[in-house]
Amino acid sequence: MSTTADARLADSLERLGTETAFSVLARAGELERAGASVIHLEIGEPDFDTPQHVRDAAWRAIEAGRTHYCPPAGIPELREVAAEYLARSRGLEIPPGRVLVGTGAKPFLFFGILALANPGDEIVYPDPGFPIYESAIRFAGATPVPIALREERDFAFDLDELAAKLGPRTKLVILNSPHNPTGGVLAAHEIAGAAELIAQTGAWVLSDEVYAQMVYEGSFASIAGEPGMLERTILLDGCSKTFAMTGWRCGFAAVPEPLVDPLVRFFTNSTSCVPPFVQFGAIAALEGPMDEPAAMMDEFRRRRTLIVDGLRSLPGVSCRVPAGAFYAFPNVAGVPLPAPVLASRLLDEAGVALLAGTAFGEVGRENLRVSYANSQANLAEAIERMRGFIGGL
C-alpha cells in the first residue's frame, strides 16, 4: 500500500489559463515590500470608494441578521431590481425569473461556457479580449475561435471576418462592449450586423456588458435589443465597475430560460450563494442615485485625456482614444523592445505596473494595456517614468 498521495494533477488543469493582471499585481506588491515605489496601472478596478448609501444598506442588512444562506439564484428582491435595471438601461422587457445573481461576472462566463460547450464545439471570442474567455473555452474542451479587434478599426471586428468565423459548429459567440482591454465600443450598426449574422446560425450569445455605463460619447447598444436575440443571449452586467464594488463580488445576468436551471445548479455546486447583505447593498446601488458613478466618469474622462496625450508624447508610442471603460491600449511597435519585455522592465526598472497586450491575445502583441484608474498625479508621474525609461533605450 502506498504511503503517499498520487502527485499527478488533473490533465484538465493544463487547459486552464489565468489572469495576468493579478500576477503582475502580486509582483508589484513584492517590489513595494522591498521598498520600491510602484505606480499601479495594471489592475482593472475603479480607485473610488463604494458609494456611502450602498455601504450603509449592506451594514443595515448585517445588523438585521441577513448573514445566512439564501437562494443560489439570488434573493428575489435583487432579481426584481436587477431586471428593472437591465430593462431601464437597455429598453428591454426582462422577467425577474430569468435574472440570476452570481459572485461577480466570472461565474456567468465560466459556467455559461461549461453549460453550453461540448468537445468539438466552436466558440467565437474577441482577440484581444478578457483572458478568462479563452481559458474557460479550453477548459470546457471546446475550440476557441478568435475574432480580431483591429486597431485601424478602433478595435471593432470586421463583419465579413465574423461571418467567416461562424459555421455549423459555432455554439457560442462572446461579445464585449465597452471592451477590455482596448476601451473600444461597438457601434449600434456593428451590433445590428453581428446580430443578423448570428441569427442565421444556431449559436448562443454571451454579451459581456459590465462596462455598459462607462461610455464617453454617444449611447450604449446591446445585442440583446436586436430582434430575436434576447432569447439566445446571456446578458451579463454587475456592480463591480459602475459602482466601484469590485471586492463585493456581485454580478447579475439576464439568462435565456433553458439556461436558468443549469446555471443555478452550477452555483449550488460551487459558491452556494452571494452573501445576502452584499445583495442588499447591490439593491441600493441599482435603485439609488447615479451622481457618484457620473462623477467617477467625469474624472475618468479627464484622466483619459491626460493618459492618451501623455502616451502619444512618448517616443515610439501611438495611442487610440478609448471610447469606453478605463483602459488605454497604446501601440509600442516603435519602441526597441517587444511589448512583453517592455512591460516587465517598466515594472522592474521604472516602477510602472501595466500589462503586455499579449496577456489578452495574439492581436495585441504590439500593445500595452494601461488602466487609468489612478489619480491624475500618479498618471502624470507614470508617463514621466516611462519617458525616462524608453528614452534611455
C-alpha positions as CSV (number, residue, x, y, z in Angstrom):
1,M,0.0,0.0,0.0
2,S,1.3,3.5,-0.9
3,T,2.0,5.8,2.0
4,T,2.0,9.0,-0.2
5,A,-0.7,10.6,-2.3
6,D,-0.6,10.3,-6.1
7,A,1.2,13.5,-7.1
8,R,-0.4,13.7,-10.5
9,L,-2.8,16.5,-11.0
10,A,-5.8,16.5,-13.4
11,D,-4.9,16.8,-17.0
12,S,-7.6,19.4,-17.5
13,L,-5.6,21.9,-15.4
14,E,-3.2,22.2,-18.4
15,R,-6.1,23.8,-20.3
16,L,-6.9,26.4,-17.5
17,G,-5.4,29.8,-18.0
18,T,-5.1,32.7,-15.6
19,E,-5.5,36.5,-15.5
20,T,-2.1,38.2,-15.8
21,A,-3.3,41.3,-14.0
22,F,-3.3,39.5,-10.7
23,S,0.2,38.0,-11.4
24,V,1.6,41.5,-12.1
25,L,-0.2,42.9,-9.1
26,A,1.5,40.3,-6.9
27,R,4.9,41.0,-8.4
28,A,4.4,44.8,-7.9
29,G,3.5,44.0,-4.2
30,E,6.8,42.1,-3.8
31,L,8.7,45.1,-5.1
32,E,6.8,47.5,-2.8
33,R,7.5,45.4,0.2
34,A,11.2,45.5,-0.7
35,G,11.0,49.3,-0.7
36,A,10.3,50.2,-4.4
37,S,7.9,52.8,-5.5
38,V,5.3,51.4,-7.9
39,I,2.5,53.1,-9.8
40,H,-0.3,50.7,-10.4
41,L,-1.8,50.8,-13.9
42,E,-2.3,47.0,-14.2
43,I,-5.4,46.2,-12.2
44,G,-8.9,46.8,-13.7
45,E,-10.8,48.3,-10.9
46,P,-12.1,51.9,-10.1
47,D,-10.0,53.6,-7.5
48,F,-13.1,55.2,-5.9
49,D,-14.9,54.2,-2.7
50,T,-18.2,52.3,-3.0
51,P,-21.0,54.9,-2.5
52,Q,-21.9,55.5,1.1
53,H,-25.6,54.7,0.7
54,V,-24.5,51.2,-0.7
55,R,-22.3,50.6,2.3
56,D,-25.0,51.7,4.7
57,A,-27.5,49.4,3.1
58,A,-25.2,46.4,3.5
59,W,-24.4,47.3,7.1
60,R,-28.1,47.6,7.9
61,A,-28.6,44.1,6.4
62,I,-25.9,42.7,8.6
63,E,-27.4,44.3,11.6
64,A,-30.8,42.8,10.6
65,G,-29.2,39.3,10.6
66,R,-29.0,38.9,6.8
67,T,-25.9,36.8,7.2
68,H,-27.1,33.3,6.4
69,Y,-27.6,31.2,3.3
70,C,-30.0,32.5,0.7
71,P,-31.3,31.1,-2.7
72,P,-28.4,30.3,-5.1
73,A,-30.2,32.2,-7.8
74,G,-30.2,35.4,-5.7
75,I,-32.7,36.9,-3.3
76,P,-36.0,37.7,-5.0
77,E,-35.7,41.4,-4.2
78,L,-32.4,41.8,-6.1
79,R,-33.6,39.7,-9.0
80,E,-36.5,42.1,-9.4
81,V,-34.4,45.2,-9.1
82,A,-31.8,43.9,-11.5
83,A,-34.5,43.0,-14.0
84,E,-35.8,46.6,-13.8
85,Y,-32.3,48.0,-14.1
86,L,-31.5,45.9,-17.2
87,A,-34.8,46.8,-18.7
88,R,-34.4,50.5,-18.0
89,S,-30.8,50.7,-19.3
90,R,-31.4,48.6,-22.4
91,G,-35.0,49.2,-23.2
92,L,-35.9,45.5,-22.8
93,E,-38.7,43.6,-21.0
94,I,-36.9,41.0,-18.8
95,P,-38.8,38.8,-16.4
96,P,-37.2,38.6,-12.9
97,G,-37.3,34.8,-13.1
98,R,-34.7,35.0,-15.8
99,V,-32.3,37.1,-13.9
100,L,-29.7,35.4,-11.8
101,V,-27.1,36.7,-9.3
102,G,-23.6,35.4,-9.1
103,T,-20.3,36.1,-7.3
104,G,-19.2,38.7,-9.8
105,A,-19.3,38.3,-13.6
106,K,-16.8,35.4,-14.0
107,P,-19.2,32.6,-12.8
108,F,-21.6,33.5,-15.7
109,L,-18.7,33.4,-18.2
110,F,-17.2,30.1,-16.8
111,F,-20.4,28.3,-16.0
112,G,-22.2,29.6,-19.1
113,I,-19.5,28.1,-21.3
114,L,-19.5,24.8,-19.3
115,A,-23.3,24.6,-19.6
116,L,-23.2,25.0,-23.4
117,A,-20.0,23.7,-24.8
118,N,-19.2,20.1,-25.8
119,P,-15.8,18.9,-27.2
120,G,-15.7,19.9,-30.8
121,D,-18.0,22.9,-30.5
122,E,-16.5,26.2,-31.5
123,I,-16.8,29.4,-29.5
124,V,-16.0,32.8,-31.1
125,Y,-14.4,35.3,-28.8
126,P,-12.7,38.7,-29.2
127,D,-8.9,38.9,-29.6
128,P,-7.6,40.9,-27.8
129,G,-10.1,40.0,-25.1
130,F,-10.6,39.3,-21.4
131,P,-8.3,36.2,-20.8
132,I,-10.9,34.2,-18.9
133,Y,-12.9,33.8,-22.2
134,E,-10.2,31.6,-23.8
135,S,-9.3,29.9,-20.6
136,A,-12.9,28.8,-20.0
137,I,-13.4,27.7,-23.6
138,R,-10.3,25.5,-23.5
139,F,-11.2,24.1,-20.1
140,A,-14.6,23.0,-21.4
141,G,-12.9,21.2,-24.3
142,A,-14.3,23.4,-26.9
143,T,-12.4,25.0,-29.7
144,P,-11.6,28.8,-29.3
145,V,-12.1,30.8,-32.5
146,P,-10.7,34.3,-32.1
147,I,-12.2,37.3,-34.0
148,A,-9.7,40.1,-34.4
149,L,-10.3,43.5,-33.0
150,R,-8.0,45.6,-35.1
151,E,-6.5,48.9,-34.1
152,E,-7.2,50.5,-37.5
153,R,-10.9,49.8,-36.9
154,D,-10.8,51.4,-33.4
155,F,-10.8,47.8,-32.1
156,A,-14.1,46.7,-33.6
157,F,-14.4,43.5,-35.6
158,D,-15.0,43.3,-39.3
159,L,-18.4,41.8,-40.1
160,D,-17.0,39.9,-43.1
161,E,-14.4,38.3,-40.8
162,L,-17.2,37.5,-38.2
163,A,-19.2,35.8,-41.0
164,A,-16.2,33.7,-41.9
165,K,-15.8,32.6,-38.3
166,L,-19.4,31.4,-38.0
167,G,-20.4,27.9,-39.0
168,P,-22.4,24.8,-38.2
169,R,-20.0,24.0,-35.2
170,T,-20.4,27.5,-33.7
171,K,-22.1,27.1,-30.3
172,L,-21.5,30.5,-28.7
173,V,-20.4,34.0,-29.7
174,I,-18.8,36.2,-27.0
175,L,-19.1,39.9,-27.3
176,N,-17.7,42.6,-25.0
177,S,-18.5,46.3,-25.3
178,P,-17.2,48.6,-23.9
179,H,-14.2,46.4,-24.3
180,N,-11.4,45.2,-22.0
181,P,-8.5,45.7,-22.8
182,T,-8.8,48.2,-25.6
183,G,-11.6,50.6,-24.4
184,G,-13.3,50.1,-27.7
185,V,-17.1,50.4,-28.1
186,L,-19.1,48.6,-30.7
187,A,-21.4,51.0,-32.7
188,A,-25.1,50.3,-33.0
189,H,-24.8,49.3,-36.7
190,E,-21.9,46.9,-35.8
191,I,-24.1,45.3,-33.1
192,A,-27.0,45.0,-35.6
193,G,-24.8,43.5,-38.3
194,A,-23.4,40.9,-35.8
195,A,-27.0,40.0,-34.8
196,E,-28.1,39.4,-38.3
197,L,-25.1,37.1,-38.9
198,I,-25.6,35.2,-35.7
199,A,-29.3,34.8,-36.2
200,Q,-28.6,32.7,-39.3
201,T,-26.8,30.1,-37.1
202,G,-27.8,28.1,-34.0
203,A,-25.3,29.9,-31.8
204,W,-26.0,31.4,-28.4
205,V,-24.5,34.7,-27.4
206,L,-22.7,35.9,-24.3
207,S,-22.8,39.7,-24.2
208,D,-20.3,40.9,-21.5
209,E,-21.7,44.4,-20.7
210,V,-20.1,45.1,-17.3
211,Y,-18.8,48.4,-18.6
212,A,-22.2,49.5,-20.2
213,Q,-22.4,52.6,-18.0
214,M,-18.9,53.6,-19.0
215,V,-19.3,55.1,-22.5
216,Y,-17.8,58.5,-23.0
217,E,-19.7,59.7,-26.1
218,G,-23.0,58.5,-27.7
219,S,-25.1,55.7,-26.4
220,F,-24.6,52.1,-25.5
221,A,-26.0,49.4,-27.7
222,S,-26.8,45.8,-26.6
223,I,-27.2,42.9,-28.9
224,A,-30.0,41.7,-26.7
225,G,-32.1,44.5,-28.0
226,E,-31.9,43.2,-31.6
227,P,-34.8,41.2,-32.9
228,G,-34.9,37.6,-31.5
229,M,-31.6,38.0,-29.7
230,L,-32.8,38.2,-26.1
231,E,-34.0,34.6,-26.2
232,R,-30.5,33.4,-27.1
233,T,-28.3,35.9,-25.1
234,I,-26.7,35.8,-21.7
235,L,-26.8,39.5,-20.9
236,L,-24.1,40.0,-18.3
237,D,-23.7,43.0,-16.0
238,G,-22.7,43.6,-12.4
239,C,-21.9,46.2,-9.7
240,S,-18.1,46.0,-9.8
241,K,-17.2,48.7,-12.3
242,T,-20.2,51.1,-12.3
243,F,-20.4,51.3,-8.5
244,A,-16.8,50.7,-7.6
245,M,-17.8,47.4,-5.9
246,T,-15.1,45.0,-7.2
247,G,-14.5,43.3,-3.9
248,W,-18.2,42.8,-3.1
249,R,-18.4,40.1,-5.9
250,C,-21.9,40.7,-7.1
251,G,-22.8,40.2,-10.7
252,F,-26.1,39.5,-12.4
253,A,-27.3,38.4,-15.8
254,A,-30.5,38.0,-17.8
255,V,-30.4,34.4,-18.9
256,P,-32.4,32.5,-21.6
257,E,-34.9,30.2,-20.0
258,P,-33.2,26.9,-20.9
259,L,-30.0,28.1,-19.1
260,V,-31.6,29.2,-15.8
261,D,-31.7,25.8,-14.1
262,P,-28.2,24.7,-15.3
263,L,-26.6,27.9,-14.1
264,V,-28.4,27.7,-10.7
265,R,-27.1,24.1,-10.4
266,F,-23.6,25.3,-11.0
267,F,-24.0,28.0,-8.4
268,T,-25.3,25.4,-5.9
269,N,-22.4,23.1,-6.6
270,S,-19.8,25.8,-6.2
271,T,-20.5,29.1,-4.4
272,S,-23.9,28.3,-2.8
273,C,-25.0,31.9,-2.9
274,V,-23.9,35.6,-2.9
275,P,-24.0,36.8,0.7
276,P,-27.4,38.3,1.3
277,F,-26.0,41.5,2.9
278,V,-24.0,42.0,-0.3
279,Q,-27.1,41.7,-2.4
280,F,-29.0,44.3,-0.3
281,G,-26.0,46.6,-1.0
282,A,-26.5,45.9,-4.7
283,I,-30.2,46.8,-4.5
284,A,-29.2,50.1,-3.0
285,A,-26.7,50.7,-5.8
286,L,-29.2,49.8,-8.6
287,E,-32.1,51.8,-7.2
288,G,-30.1,54.7,-5.8
289,P,-28.8,58.0,-7.2
290,M,-26.3,57.8,-10.0
291,D,-24.5,61.0,-9.1
292,E,-21.3,59.2,-7.8
293,P,-21.0,57.0,-10.9
294,A,-21.5,60.1,-13.0
295,A,-18.8,62.0,-11.1
296,M,-16.5,59.0,-11.5
297,M,-17.0,59.0,-15.2
298,D,-16.3,62.8,-15.4
299,E,-13.0,62.1,-13.6
300,F,-12.2,59.2,-15.9
301,R,-12.8,61.5,-18.9
302,R,-10.2,63.9,-17.6
303,R,-7.8,61.1,-16.9
304,R,-8.4,59.7,-20.4
305,T,-7.2,62.9,-21.9
306,L,-4.2,63.0,-19.7
307,I,-3.1,59.4,-20.3
308,V,-3.7,59.5,-24.1
309,D,-1.8,62.8,-24.6
310,G,1.0,61.5,-22.3
311,L,1.3,58.2,-24.1
312,R,1.3,59.9,-27.5
313,S,4.2,62.1,-26.3
314,L,6.5,59.1,-25.7
315,P,9.0,58.1,-28.4
316,G,7.8,55.1,-30.5
317,V,4.3,55.1,-29.0
318,S,0.9,55.8,-30.5
319,C,-2.5,55.5,-28.9
320,R,-6.1,55.5,-29.9
321,V,-8.6,57.4,-27.8
322,P,-10.7,54.8,-25.9
323,A,-14.4,55.2,-26.3
324,G,-15.4,53.4,-23.0
325,A,-14.2,51.7,-19.8
326,F,-11.0,53.0,-18.3
327,Y,-8.2,51.4,-20.4
328,A,-5.9,52.7,-23.0
329,F,-4.2,50.2,-25.4
330,P,-1.2,52.0,-26.8
331,N,0.8,50.6,-29.7
332,V,4.5,50.3,-28.8
333,A,5.8,48.9,-32.0
334,G,8.2,51.8,-32.4
335,V,9.9,51.0,-29.1
336,P,13.0,48.9,-29.5
337,L,11.7,46.2,-27.1
338,P,8.9,43.6,-27.6
339,A,5.8,44.6,-25.6
340,P,6.1,41.8,-23.0
341,V,9.7,42.7,-22.3
342,L,8.9,46.4,-22.2
343,A,6.1,45.7,-19.7
344,S,8.3,43.6,-17.5
345,R,11.2,46.1,-17.5
346,L,8.9,49.1,-16.9
347,L,7.8,47.4,-13.7
348,D,11.2,46.2,-12.5
349,E,13.3,49.3,-13.6
350,A,10.8,52.2,-13.7
351,G,8.2,51.2,-11.1
352,V,5.3,51.3,-13.6
353,A,3.0,48.3,-13.4
354,L,1.0,47.6,-16.6
355,L,0.2,44.7,-18.8
356,A,1.5,43.5,-22.2
357,G,-1.1,43.2,-24.8
358,T,-0.2,39.5,-25.3
359,A,-1.9,38.8,-22.0
360,F,-5.2,39.4,-23.9
361,G,-4.4,37.6,-27.2
362,E,-2.1,37.4,-30.2
363,V,-3.6,40.5,-31.9
364,G,-2.4,42.7,-29.0
365,R,1.3,41.6,-29.4
366,E,2.4,45.2,-30.1
367,N,0.4,46.9,-27.4
368,L,0.3,47.5,-23.7
369,R,-2.9,47.8,-21.6
370,V,-2.8,50.8,-19.3
371,S,-5.5,51.2,-16.7
372,Y,-6.0,54.8,-15.9
373,A,-7.9,54.0,-12.7
374,N,-5.4,56.0,-10.7
375,S,-5.0,59.6,-9.7
376,Q,-4.0,62.3,-12.2
377,A,-0.8,62.9,-10.3
378,N,0.1,59.3,-10.4
379,L,-0.7,59.0,-14.1
380,A,1.5,62.0,-14.9
381,E,4.3,60.5,-12.8
382,A,3.9,57.2,-14.6
383,I,4.2,58.9,-18.0
384,E,7.4,60.6,-16.9
385,R,8.9,57.4,-15.6
386,M,8.0,55.7,-18.9
387,R,9.6,58.6,-20.8
388,G,12.8,58.3,-18.8
389,F,13.0,54.5,-19.4
390,I,12.1,54.5,-23.1
391,G,14.3,57.5,-23.8
392,G,17.3,55.6,-22.3
393,L,16.9,52.5,-24.6
